Amino acid sequence: MFKRNDIFFETLQNMSDTIVQAIDHFAKGVANPGDLPTFAKVMKEYESKCDGYVHKIVTELNKTFITPIERDDIMELATSLDDVMDGVEACVSRFDMYQMKDHDKQVVVFAGILQRCAVEIQDSIRLLSQKKLLAIREHTIRVNELENEGDEILRTCIKSLFATVTDPIELIKRKEIYERLEQTTDYCEDVANTLESIIMRNS
């Protein structure tokens, strides 16, 4: 059980759990494109839920004198987790706005990478709440490896896009989505880097 002053760890863990759920929803939605407005609406609900957790952390920081780790670390971790959620939600909103109903294998591959990143982050936050700092490192290393995979997939996607798509509007739409997905893997890496900083300062 969490202690009262571990409300921060509890909330961060809730955020990571929500991100896993949201990215699973994203992966299912891009694998079987269907009702895009509902797809976007559900994702927006996940994004709003994460915003609520950030607000809760800010509120608790303002009234808590002693925190389990540095206040700046708590805030940076919450912000970087929220960036991951915002990145996925932004991608889904583009699917709806651009009415992208076609199955895109490259997006499905990106979704798989984000799912794995989300699980590594979830495991890391759980270990943080248990104060098992050194055990976090294997998960942050894995996130960094997955981000590198995302870079490589983006290069492949863009090369294929310009080689096969002749409609300039379609090219612009897909290029933006690929780039936003890769940027979201960057946000996952930001979470990993923040965790690494926490490990260094608290080990």
C-alpha positions as CSV (number, residue, x, y, z in Angstrom):
1,M,0.0,0.0,0.0
2,F,1.1,3.6,-0.7
3,K,1.9,5.9,2.3
4,R,0.2,9.3,2.4
5,N,3.3,11.0,1.0
6,D,3.4,8.5,-1.8
7,I,0.3,10.0,-3.4
8,F,2.7,11.1,-6.1
9,F,3.9,7.6,-6.9
10,E,0.3,6.4,-6.9
11,T,-0.8,9.2,-9.3
12,L,2.2,8.6,-11.6
13,Q,1.4,4.9,-11.7
14,N,-2.2,5.7,-12.6
15,M,-0.9,7.9,-15.4
16,S,1.3,5.1,-16.8
17,D,-1.6,2.6,-16.5
18,T,-3.8,5.0,-18.5
19,I,-1.1,5.4,-21.2
20,V,-1.0,1.6,-21.6
21,Q,-4.8,1.5,-22.0
22,A,-4.8,4.4,-24.4
23,I,-2.0,3.0,-26.6
24,D,-3.7,-0.4,-26.6
25,H,-6.9,1.4,-27.8
26,F,-4.8,3.2,-30.5
27,A,-3.2,-0.1,-31.7
28,K,-6.7,-1.7,-32.0
29,G,-8.1,1.3,-33.8
30,V,-5.3,1.5,-36.4
31,A,-5.3,-2.2,-37.0
32,N,-9.0,-2.2,-37.8
33,P,-10.0,1.4,-38.9
34,G,-13.7,2.0,-38.4
35,D,-15.7,4.7,-36.6
36,L,-13.1,7.5,-36.6
37,P,-15.1,10.0,-34.5
38,T,-15.7,7.4,-31.7
39,F,-12.0,6.4,-32.0
40,A,-11.0,10.0,-31.5
41,K,-13.6,10.6,-28.7
42,V,-12.3,7.7,-26.6
43,M,-8.7,8.8,-27.0
44,K,-9.6,12.3,-26.0
45,E,-11.2,10.9,-22.8
46,Y,-7.9,9.1,-22.0
47,E,-6.0,12.3,-22.7
48,S,-8.3,14.3,-20.4
49,K,-7.9,11.7,-17.7
50,C,-4.1,12.1,-17.8
51,D,-4.5,15.9,-17.6
52,G,-6.5,15.4,-14.4
53,Y,-3.6,13.4,-12.9
54,V,-1.2,16.2,-13.8
55,H,-3.5,18.7,-12.1
56,K,-3.7,16.4,-9.0
57,I,0.1,16.2,-8.8
58,V,0.4,20.0,-9.1
59,T,-2.2,20.4,-6.3
60,E,-0.4,17.9,-4.0
61,L,3.0,19.5,-4.6
62,N,1.5,22.9,-3.6
63,K,0.4,21.5,-0.2
64,T,3.1,18.9,0.6
65,F,6.3,20.0,2.4
66,I,8.2,16.7,2.2
67,T,8.1,14.7,-1.0
68,P,9.4,11.1,-1.6
69,I,11.8,12.4,-4.4
70,E,12.7,15.9,-5.6
71,R,9.7,18.1,-6.4
72,D,11.2,19.0,-9.8
73,D,11.6,15.3,-10.6
74,I,8.0,14.5,-9.8
75,M,6.8,17.4,-12.0
76,E,9.1,16.6,-14.9
77,L,8.1,12.9,-14.8
78,A,4.4,13.9,-14.8
79,T,4.9,16.3,-17.7
80,S,6.9,13.8,-19.8
81,L,4.2,11.1,-19.2
82,D,1.5,13.6,-20.3
83,D,3.5,14.4,-23.4
84,V,3.3,10.7,-24.4
85,M,-0.4,10.8,-24.0
86,D,-0.8,14.1,-25.9
87,G,1.3,12.7,-28.7
88,V,-0.9,9.6,-29.2
89,E,-4.1,11.7,-28.9
90,A,-2.8,14.1,-31.5
91,C,-2.2,11.2,-34.0
92,V,-5.8,9.9,-33.5
93,S,-7.3,13.4,-33.9
94,R,-5.5,13.6,-37.3
95,F,-7.0,10.2,-38.3
96,D,-10.4,11.7,-37.7
97,M,-9.7,15.1,-39.3
98,Y,-8.1,13.6,-42.4
99,Q,-10.7,10.7,-42.5
100,M,-7.9,8.1,-42.9
101,K,-10.0,4.9,-43.0
102,D,-7.4,2.8,-45.0
103,H,-5.4,0.2,-43.2
104,D,-1.7,1.4,-43.0
105,K,0.8,-1.3,-42.1
106,Q,3.4,1.2,-41.2
107,V,1.2,2.9,-38.6
108,V,0.4,-0.6,-37.1
109,V,4.2,-1.2,-36.7
110,F,4.6,2.2,-35.0
111,A,1.6,1.3,-32.7
112,G,3.4,-1.9,-31.7
113,I,6.5,0.0,-30.8
114,L,4.5,2.4,-28.7
115,Q,2.7,-0.5,-26.9
116,R,6.1,-1.9,-25.9
117,C,7.4,1.5,-24.8
118,A,4.2,2.0,-22.7
119,V,4.7,-1.3,-20.9
120,E,8.4,-0.6,-20.2
121,I,7.3,2.8,-18.8
122,Q,4.6,1.2,-16.7
123,D,7.0,-1.3,-15.2
124,S,9.5,1.5,-14.5
125,I,6.9,3.6,-12.6
126,R,5.9,0.6,-10.6
127,L,9.5,0.0,-9.6
128,L,9.9,3.7,-8.8
129,S,6.9,3.4,-6.4
130,Q,8.6,0.4,-4.7
131,K,11.9,2.4,-4.5
132,K,13.7,-0.2,-6.6
133,L,15.6,2.4,-8.5
134,L,18.5,0.3,-10.0
135,A,16.0,-2.2,-11.4
136,I,14.4,0.6,-13.5
137,R,17.5,0.9,-15.7
138,E,16.9,-2.2,-17.8
139,H,13.5,-0.8,-18.8
140,T,14.9,2.7,-19.7
141,I,17.5,1.0,-21.8
142,R,14.7,-0.9,-23.6
143,V,12.8,2.3,-24.2
144,N,15.9,3.9,-25.8
145,E,16.2,0.9,-28.1
146,L,12.6,1.1,-29.1
147,E,13.0,4.8,-29.9
148,N,15.9,3.9,-32.2
149,E,13.6,1.4,-33.9
150,G,11.1,4.3,-34.3
151,D,13.7,6.4,-36.0
152,E,14.5,3.6,-38.5
153,I,10.8,3.0,-39.2
154,L,10.3,6.7,-39.9
155,R,13.1,6.7,-42.5
156,T,11.6,3.6,-44.1
157,C,8.1,5.1,-44.1
158,I,9.1,8.4,-45.6
159,K,11.2,6.7,-48.3
160,S,8.3,4.4,-49.3
161,L,5.8,7.3,-49.1
162,F,7.7,9.4,-51.7
163,A,8.3,6.3,-53.9
164,T,4.7,5.1,-54.0
165,V,2.3,8.0,-53.3
166,T,1.6,10.5,-56.1
167,D,-1.3,12.4,-54.6
168,P,0.3,15.4,-52.8
169,I,-2.5,15.7,-50.2
170,E,-2.3,12.1,-49.3
171,L,1.4,12.3,-49.0
172,I,1.2,15.3,-46.7
173,K,-1.3,13.6,-44.4
174,R,0.6,10.4,-44.1
175,K,3.9,12.1,-43.6
176,E,2.5,14.2,-40.7
177,I,1.1,11.1,-39.0
178,Y,4.4,9.1,-39.4
179,E,6.3,12.1,-38.0
180,R,4.0,12.5,-35.1
181,L,4.2,8.8,-34.2
182,E,8.0,9.0,-34.3
183,Q,7.8,12.1,-32.1
184,T,5.7,10.2,-29.6
185,T,8.5,7.6,-29.3
186,D,10.8,10.5,-28.6
187,Y,8.4,11.5,-25.8
188,C,8.7,7.9,-24.4
189,E,12.5,8.4,-24.5
190,D,12.1,11.6,-22.5
191,V,10.3,9.7,-19.8
192,A,13.2,7.2,-19.8
193,N,15.7,10.0,-19.5
194,T,13.8,11.6,-16.7
195,L,13.8,8.3,-14.8
196,E,17.6,7.9,-15.4
197,S,18.1,11.3,-13.8
198,I,16.0,10.3,-10.8
199,I,18.1,7.1,-10.5
200,M,21.3,9.1,-10.5
201,R,20.1,11.5,-7.9
202,N,18.6,9.0,-5.5
203,S,20.9,5.9,-5.7
